[in-house]
């Protein structure tokens, strides 16, 4: 599992989406939920690069 995958799972957990993903898969998320996960991941990556 890549670092990006781990970050994606951690972000989904923070947003309370992980149980839904485990039971129904990533494809069960709405576009808005996917965008939220991606946006938060992008912010985390940017923050890591500026440290």
C-alpha positions in Angstrom: 0.0 0.0 0.0 1.4 3.4 -1.0 1.8 6.4 1.2 -0.9 8.1 -0.9 -3.3 5.2 -0.2 -2.6 5.3 3.5 -3.3 9.1 3.5 -6.5 8.6 1.5 -7.8 6.0 4.1 -6.8 8.3 7.0 -8.6 11.2 5.4 -11.7 9.1 4.8 -11.6 8.0 8.5 -11.4 11.7 9.6 -14.4 12.5 7.5 -16.4 9.5 8.9 -16.6 7.8 5.5 -14.5 4.7 6.2 -17.3 2.4 7.3 -19.2 3.2 4.1 -16.1 2.6 2.0 -15.4 -0.7 3.7 -19.0 -2.0 3.2 -19.8 -0.5 -0.2 -16.4 0.4 -1.8 -15.0 3.7 -2.9 -17.4 3.9 -5.8 -20.3 4.4 -3.3 -19.0 7.9 -2.4 -20.7 10.9 -4.0 -18.7 13.3 -6.2 -18.8 15.8 -3.3 -17.4 13.3 -0.8 -14.6 12.3 -3.3 -13.8 15.9 -3.8 -13.6 16.5 -0.1 -11.2 13.6 0.4 -9.1 14.8 -2.5 -9.1 18.4 -1.4 -8.0 17.5 2.1 -5.3 15.2 0.8 -4.0 18.0 -1.5 -3.8 20.3 1.5 -2.0 17.7 3.6 0.5 17.1 0.7 1.1 20.8 0.3 1.7 21.2 4.0 4.2 18.4 4.1 6.1 19.9 1.2 6.4 23.3 2.8 7.8 22.0 6.1 
